[in-house]
Amino acid sequence: MKILVDRLMTAAHPDRLRILGLCAHADLTVRELAEILDLRRERVARHVQMLARADFLCRNRQGPWCSYHLNAGGKDRGLVQFLVDLLPHDDGYHKRDLERLEAAQDA
């Protein structure tokens, strides 16, 4: 039970939930996430590291850069997908994040 509580506590932060929501839609670097979320890179990097350690995110190395995406094949893939599915589509932050992601991908 402690493992489940620890994993839920890892995800239980608004910024980390926003990161999961974005990484469910695209493979993103810390820099891209920081720009979309309008947060400092250091803060985003810290959140991404926590999510990767919890096996919620997968790291994809591309030369000197790393990008991250939702770990759909991890041991708790059901949990991470459940958390993403719980994100309200009418939430202002989530809606804006997805709009910014779409704009960044179009650029």
Secondary structure as GFF3:
##gff-version 3
##sequence-region A 1 107
A	DSSP	alpha_helix	2	11	.	.	.	ID=ss1
A	DSSP	alpha_helix	14	23	.	.	.	ID=ss2
A	DSSP	beta_strand	28	29	.	.	.	ID=ss3
A	DSSP	alpha_helix	30	37	.	.	.	ID=ss4
A	DSSP	alpha_helix	41	53	.	.	.	ID=ss5
A	DSSP	beta_strand	57	62	.	.	.	ID=ss6
A	DSSP	beta_strand	65	70	.	.	.	ID=ss7
A	DSSP	alpha_helix	77	86	.	.	.	ID=ss8
A	DSSP	alpha_helix	92	106	.	.	.	ID=ss9
###
